[in-house]
Amino acid sequence: MAVPAKDKKAAVKEFTFQWEGRDRTGKIVRGEMRAGGDAVVRASLRRQGINVLKIKKQSMSSGKKITEKDLAMFTRQMATMMKAGVPLLQAFDIVAKGHSNPSVTKLLTDIKTDVETGSSLAQAFRKHPLYFDQLYCNLVQAGEQAGILDALLDRLATYKEKILAIKGKIKSALFYPTAIVVAAVIIVSVIMIFVIPAFKDLFSGFGAALPAPTQLVINISDIFTSYWWAIFGGLGGGIFGFIEAKKRSKTLQARTDRVMLRLPIIGDIIRKATIARWTRTMSTMFAAGVPLVEALDSVGGAAGNVVYADATRKIQAEVSTGTSLTLAMQNSEVFPNMVLQMVSIGEESGALDSMLGKIADFFEQEVDDAVDAMTSLMEPLIMMILGPIIGGLIIAMYLPIFKMGAAVGG
């Protein structure tokens, strides 16, 4: 049975080849091409009148994972070059060749190839949903249709940079408490496994009963020394299992997100960051001319919190039936009064995108201030946590020595 030509083409694996040759004037020219083999590259270049001197298949084995920072940088570079009048395909070439990550180079080369063969830029992006979400593709499509792609890419680059900054602040906020816990676990483990056994050997020749706190610490140390592998293995396995279960279970994700919002100090920071992302996304979509109901499709996922994603779906359902955005947001019961009042003013004045942007700016600054304040409290907090733990262990170990000294002195 014959294989359809379309299936044959899909079955051909393409690679990136770097080539060097001479054009019709004898000038040395170089470039890159995606093809199924070097013979295809030679044939294609020959048809262009290029005498091939060298062809080398580019290795992608050293490519690193493509990060959100890579995509934000790519978007900013594309926006800058298009504003400067650089043609789209040439801009892709410049960004792809100048990037240090081969994985990004391959991604951009694939997108450029799709555009060259007749796809719109939005369609080419939609083929890579792992890197370009619905919001990104919708904004690019809106820019292409309105003929303002450079302006929309600039707005999109600013949006991604702001979102990256707020995510960085959240990571900073979560890093310090985690660091305190890890430091406490490491220090206590070292004392239990290495220091306490030395005291135990010293106390074995006393020939008297040890004080209760000292005996308790020694018993705990014996457990640590005998089963440290099970303790740390269980702890590590539990953390890994929780992370994997959270990825696979929407119920666990929802419970975790709700718990995080209720945590003291950190919960308030996460709530403010989520509102900042929500309003920033709404502002960007609305300013690009995306209809409100359609914009809410992208906003829920961009919020980064299941509680706000669920609330967004309810808001979308109400707005689609004619309810105002302000009333729908009020009914969701997840937005503070200040946000509702500013959204109401934005709806009445017809400047909703600008007002949402101002809300995002305000809450981003609030997150900055809260994280800075929490950072300044970390040192005394570390002392308050580690001090009693380490101090308690030391006192427990020296109690027999104090007791013996008192007996001798008596």
C-alpha positions as CSV (number, residue, x, y, z in Angstrom):
1,M,0.0,0.0,0.0
2,A,1.4,3.4,-1.0
3,V,2.1,6.0,1.7
4,P,0.5,9.3,0.9
5,A,2.9,12.1,0.1
6,K,1.7,14.1,3.0
7,D,2.5,11.3,5.4
8,K,5.9,10.8,3.8
9,K,6.7,14.5,4.4
10,A,5.6,14.3,8.0
11,A,7.8,11.3,8.5
12,V,11.0,13.0,7.4
13,K,12.9,14.3,10.4
14,E,14.5,17.7,9.8
15,F,17.8,19.0,11.1
16,T,19.5,22.4,11.1
17,F,22.5,22.7,8.8
18,Q,25.1,25.5,8.7
19,W,26.4,26.0,5.3
20,E,29.1,28.1,3.6
21,G,29.5,28.8,-0.1
22,R,30.2,31.3,-2.9
23,D,27.5,33.2,-4.8
24,R,27.5,34.0,-8.5
25,T,29.8,37.0,-7.8
26,G,32.3,34.8,-6.0
27,K,31.5,36.3,-2.6
28,I,31.6,34.0,0.5
29,V,28.1,33.6,2.0
30,R,27.0,31.7,5.0
31,G,23.7,30.7,6.5
32,E,21.5,28.0,8.1
33,M,18.8,25.8,6.7
34,R,16.3,23.2,8.0
35,A,16.2,20.1,5.9
36,G,16.0,16.3,6.0
37,G,19.7,15.9,4.9
38,D,22.7,17.6,3.5
39,A,21.8,16.5,0.0
40,V,18.6,18.5,0.2
41,V,20.6,21.6,1.4
42,R,23.0,21.2,-1.5
43,A,20.2,21.0,-4.1
44,S,18.4,24.0,-2.6
45,L,21.5,26.1,-2.6
46,R,22.4,25.0,-6.1
47,R,19.1,26.3,-7.4
48,Q,19.9,29.6,-5.8
49,G,23.2,29.8,-7.7
50,I,25.4,29.1,-4.7
51,N,28.5,26.9,-5.0
52,V,28.5,25.0,-1.7
53,L,31.9,24.8,0.0
54,K,31.0,23.3,3.4
55,I,27.9,21.9,5.2
56,K,27.7,21.0,8.8
57,K,24.8,19.6,10.8
58,Q,24.2,21.6,13.9
59,S,24.1,19.6,17.1
60,M,21.3,20.3,19.5
61,S,22.5,18.0,22.3
62,S,23.8,20.9,24.3
63,G,20.5,22.8,24.3
64,K,19.2,23.8,27.7
65,K,15.5,24.0,28.7
66,I,13.7,27.0,27.2
67,T,12.7,29.3,30.1
68,E,10.1,32.1,30.5
69,K,13.1,34.5,30.6
70,D,14.2,33.3,27.2
71,L,10.7,33.9,25.8
72,A,10.5,37.4,27.4
73,M,13.9,38.3,25.9
74,F,12.9,37.0,22.5
75,T,9.7,39.0,22.6
76,R,11.5,42.2,23.6
77,Q,14.1,41.7,20.8
78,M,11.4,41.1,18.2
79,A,9.5,44.2,19.3
80,T,12.6,46.4,19.2
81,M,13.6,45.2,15.8
82,M,10.2,45.5,14.2
83,K,9.8,49.0,15.7
84,A,13.1,49.8,14.0
85,G,11.7,48.6,10.6
86,V,13.5,45.2,10.4
87,P,11.4,42.8,8.3
88,L,9.8,39.9,10.3
89,L,11.8,37.0,8.8
90,Q,15.1,38.9,9.1
91,A,14.3,39.7,12.7
92,F,13.8,36.0,13.4
93,D,17.2,35.2,11.8
94,I,19.0,37.8,13.9
95,V,17.4,36.7,17.2
96,A,17.9,32.9,16.4
97,K,21.6,33.3,15.5
98,G,22.4,35.5,18.4
99,H,20.9,33.3,21.1
100,S,23.2,31.2,23.3
101,N,20.7,28.4,23.8
102,P,20.5,26.0,20.8
103,S,17.0,25.0,21.9
104,V,15.8,28.5,21.4
105,T,17.5,28.7,18.1
106,K,15.8,25.5,16.9
107,L,12.4,26.8,18.1
108,L,12.7,30.1,16.3
109,T,14.0,28.5,13.2
110,D,11.0,26.2,13.1
111,I,8.6,29.2,13.6
112,K,10.4,31.1,10.8
113,T,10.1,28.1,8.5
114,D,6.3,28.0,9.1
115,V,5.9,31.7,8.4
116,E,8.0,31.3,5.2
117,T,5.6,28.6,4.0
118,G,2.5,30.8,4.4
119,S,1.4,30.5,8.0
120,S,0.6,33.6,10.0
121,L,2.8,34.3,12.9
122,A,0.0,33.5,15.4
123,Q,-0.6,30.1,13.7
124,A,3.2,29.3,13.8
125,F,3.2,30.2,17.6
126,R,0.1,28.0,18.2
127,K,2.1,24.9,17.0
128,H,4.3,25.3,20.1
129,P,1.7,25.5,23.0
130,L,4.4,24.5,25.5
131,Y,6.1,27.9,25.1
132,F,3.4,30.2,23.7
133,D,0.1,30.1,25.6
134,Q,-3.3,31.2,24.5
135,L,-2.8,34.7,25.7
136,Y,0.4,35.1,23.8
137,C,-1.1,33.8,20.6
138,N,-4.3,35.8,20.9
139,L,-2.3,39.1,21.3
140,V,-0.1,38.3,18.3
141,Q,-3.1,37.5,16.2
142,A,-4.8,40.8,17.3
143,G,-1.6,42.6,16.3
144,E,-1.4,41.0,12.9
145,Q,-5.1,41.6,12.1
146,A,-4.9,45.3,13.1
147,G,-1.5,45.9,11.5
148,I,0.1,46.9,14.8
149,L,2.2,43.8,15.4
150,D,5.2,45.8,16.6
151,A,3.1,47.7,19.2
152,L,1.5,44.5,20.4
153,L,4.8,42.7,20.7
154,D,6.1,45.6,22.8
155,R,3.1,45.4,25.1
156,L,3.5,41.7,25.3
157,A,7.2,42.0,26.1
158,T,6.4,44.5,28.9
159,Y,3.7,42.1,30.2
160,K,6.0,39.1,30.3
161,E,8.8,41.1,32.0
162,K,6.3,42.3,34.7
163,I,5.0,38.8,35.3
164,L,8.6,37.4,35.5
165,A,9.4,40.1,38.1
166,I,6.4,39.4,40.2
167,K,7.1,35.6,40.1
168,G,10.7,36.4,41.2
169,K,9.3,38.3,44.2
170,I,7.1,35.3,45.2
171,K,10.1,32.9,44.9
172,S,12.1,35.3,47.2
173,A,9.2,35.4,49.7
174,L,9.0,31.6,49.8
175,F,12.8,31.1,49.8
176,Y,13.5,32.6,53.2
177,P,11.2,30.5,55.3
178,T,12.3,27.5,53.4
179,A,15.9,28.4,54.1
180,I,15.2,28.7,57.8
181,V,13.6,25.3,58.0
182,V,16.4,23.6,56.0
183,A,19.1,25.3,58.1
184,A,17.4,24.2,61.3
185,V,17.1,20.6,60.0
186,I,20.8,20.5,58.9
187,I,22.1,21.9,62.2
188,V,20.0,19.7,64.4
189,S,20.9,16.7,62.3
190,V,24.6,17.3,62.6
191,I,24.3,17.8,66.4
192,M,22.2,14.6,66.8
193,I,24.4,12.4,64.6
194,F,27.9,13.6,65.6
195,V,27.9,15.8,68.7
196,I,25.4,14.0,71.1
197,P,27.1,10.6,70.7
198,A,30.4,12.1,72.0
199,F,28.5,13.4,75.1
200,K,26.9,10.0,75.5
201,D,30.3,8.3,75.7
202,L,31.4,10.9,78.3
203,F,28.3,10.3,80.4
204,S,28.5,6.5,80.3
205,G,31.2,6.5,83.0
206,F,29.2,8.7,85.4
207,G,27.4,5.7,87.1
208,A,24.4,7.8,87.9
209,A,21.0,8.4,86.3
210,L,21.0,11.2,83.8
211,P,18.5,14.1,84.0
212,A,15.3,13.6,82.0
213,P,16.0,16.2,79.3
214,T,19.5,14.8,78.7
215,Q,18.2,11.2,78.5
216,L,15.5,12.4,76.0
217,V,18.0,14.1,73.8
218,I,20.3,11.0,73.9
219,N,17.4,8.7,73.0
220,I,16.5,10.9,70.0
221,S,20.1,11.0,69.0
222,D,20.2,7.2,69.0
223,I,17.2,7.1,66.7
224,F,18.9,9.6,64.3
225,T,22.2,7.7,64.3
226,S,20.5,4.3,63.6
227,Y,17.9,5.4,61.1
228,W,19.2,8.7,59.6
229,W,18.9,7.1,56.1
230,A,15.2,6.3,56.7
231,I,14.5,9.7,58.1
232,F,16.1,11.7,55.3
233,G,14.9,9.2,52.7
234,G,11.3,9.5,53.9
235,L,11.5,13.3,54.1
236,G,12.9,13.6,50.6
237,G,10.5,11.0,49.2
238,G,7.6,12.7,50.9
239,I,8.5,16.1,49.4
240,F,9.0,14.6,45.9
241,G,5.8,12.6,46.2
242,F,3.8,15.7,47.2
243,I,5.2,17.7,44.3
244,E,4.4,15.0,41.8
245,A,0.9,14.4,43.2
246,K,0.3,18.2,43.1
247,K,1.2,18.2,39.4
248,R,-1.3,15.4,38.6
249,S,-4.2,16.2,41.0
250,K,-6.3,19.3,40.5
251,T,-8.0,18.7,43.8
252,L,-4.6,18.8,45.6
253,Q,-3.6,21.9,43.6
254,A,-6.8,23.6,44.7
255,R,-6.3,22.7,48.4
256,T,-2.6,23.8,48.3
257,D,-3.5,27.1,46.7
258,R,-6.2,27.8,49.3
259,V,-3.9,26.9,52.2
260,M,-1.1,29.1,50.7
261,L,-3.5,32.1,50.7
262,R,-4.3,31.6,54.4
263,L,-0.7,31.5,55.6
264,P,0.3,34.4,57.8
265,I,2.5,37.1,56.0
266,I,3.3,34.8,53.0
267,G,-0.4,34.3,52.2
268,D,-0.9,38.1,51.9
269,I,2.0,38.4,49.6
270,I,0.8,35.6,47.4
271,R,-2.7,37.2,47.2
272,K,-1.3,40.6,46.2
273,A,0.9,39.0,43.6
274,T,-2.0,37.0,42.2
275,I,-4.2,40.1,41.9
276,A,-1.3,41.9,40.2
277,R,-1.0,39.2,37.6
278,W,-4.7,39.0,37.1
279,T,-5.1,42.7,36.5
280,R,-2.0,43.0,34.4
281,T,-3.2,40.2,32.1
282,M,-6.7,41.8,31.9
283,S,-5.2,45.2,31.1
284,T,-2.9,43.8,28.4
285,M,-5.7,41.8,26.7
286,F,-8.3,44.6,26.9
287,A,-5.8,47.2,25.6
288,A,-5.1,44.9,22.6
289,G,-8.8,45.0,21.7
290,V,-9.6,41.5,22.8
291,P,-13.3,41.2,23.8
292,L,-13.9,41.1,27.5
293,V,-15.4,37.6,27.6
294,E,-12.7,36.2,25.4
295,A,-10.0,37.9,27.4
296,L,-11.2,36.3,30.6
297,D,-10.4,32.9,29.0
298,S,-6.7,33.7,29.3
299,V,-6.8,35.7,32.5
300,G,-7.8,32.7,34.8
301,G,-4.9,30.6,33.8
302,A,-2.4,33.5,34.0
303,A,-3.4,34.2,37.6
304,G,-1.4,31.2,38.8
305,N,-3.8,30.3,41.6
306,V,-6.7,27.8,41.4
307,V,-8.9,30.0,43.7
308,Y,-8.6,32.9,41.3
309,A,-8.9,30.7,38.2
310,D,-12.3,29.3,39.6
311,A,-13.4,32.9,40.4
312,T,-12.5,34.0,36.9
313,R,-14.7,31.3,35.3
314,K,-17.6,32.5,37.4
315,I,-16.9,36.1,36.4
316,Q,-16.8,35.1,32.8
317,A,-20.2,33.3,33.0
318,E,-21.8,36.4,34.6
319,V,-20.3,38.9,32.2
320,S,-21.4,36.8,29.2
321,T,-25.0,37.2,30.5
322,G,-24.8,41.0,30.7
323,T,-23.5,41.6,34.2
324,S,-21.0,44.3,34.6
325,L,-17.4,43.3,35.3
326,T,-17.4,45.2,38.7
327,L,-20.5,43.3,39.9
328,A,-19.2,40.0,38.7
329,M,-15.9,40.6,40.4
330,Q,-17.7,41.6,43.6
331,N,-19.8,38.4,43.5
332,S,-16.6,36.3,43.3
333,E,-15.6,37.6,46.8
334,V,-11.8,37.3,46.1
335,F,-11.0,41.0,45.3
336,P,-10.6,43.8,47.9
337,N,-12.8,46.8,47.8
338,M,-10.1,49.1,46.4
339,V,-9.8,46.9,43.3
340,L,-13.6,46.9,42.8
341,Q,-13.9,50.7,43.1
342,M,-11.1,51.3,40.6
343,V,-12.6,48.8,38.1
344,S,-15.9,50.5,38.5
345,I,-14.4,53.9,37.8
346,G,-12.6,52.4,34.8
347,E,-15.8,50.9,33.4
348,E,-17.7,54.2,33.9
349,S,-15.0,56.3,32.3
350,G,-14.2,53.9,29.4
351,A,-10.6,53.6,30.5
352,L,-10.7,50.1,32.0
353,D,-7.4,49.0,30.5
354,S,-5.6,52.0,32.0
355,M,-7.2,51.5,35.4
356,L,-6.4,47.8,35.5
357,G,-2.8,48.7,34.7
358,K,-2.7,51.1,37.6
359,I,-4.1,48.4,39.9
360,A,-1.4,46.0,38.7
361,D,1.3,48.7,39.3
362,F,0.0,49.3,42.9
363,F,-0.1,45.7,43.9
364,E,3.3,45.0,42.3
365,Q,4.7,47.7,44.5
366,E,2.9,46.3,47.5
367,V,4.5,42.9,46.9
368,D,8.0,44.6,46.6
369,D,7.5,46.4,49.9
370,A,6.1,43.3,51.7
371,V,9.0,41.1,50.5
372,D,11.6,43.8,51.5
373,A,10.0,44.0,54.9
374,M,9.9,40.3,55.4
375,T,13.6,40.0,54.3
376,S,14.6,42.5,57.0
377,L,12.8,40.4,59.6
378,M,14.5,37.2,58.6
379,E,17.7,37.6,60.8
380,P,15.8,38.0,64.1
381,L,13.4,35.3,63.1
382,I,16.2,32.9,62.4
383,M,17.6,33.7,65.9
384,M,14.2,33.2,67.5
385,I,13.8,29.8,65.9
386,L,17.3,28.4,65.9
387,G,18.3,29.9,69.3
388,P,15.9,28.0,71.5
389,I,16.5,24.7,69.5
390,I,20.3,24.9,69.7
391,G,20.3,26.4,73.2
392,G,17.9,23.7,74.5
393,L,20.2,20.9,73.2
394,I,23.3,22.5,74.7
395,I,21.6,22.9,78.1
396,A,20.3,19.4,78.1
397,M,23.9,18.1,77.4
398,Y,25.5,20.2,80.1
399,L,22.9,19.4,82.8
400,P,24.8,16.2,84.0
401,I,28.0,18.2,84.2
402,F,26.3,21.0,86.2
403,K,24.7,18.3,88.5
404,M,28.1,16.6,89.0
405,G,29.8,19.9,89.8
406,A,27.1,20.7,92.4
407,A,27.5,17.3,94.0
408,V,31.3,17.7,94.2
409,G,31.0,21.3,95.6
410,G,28.5,20.0,98.2
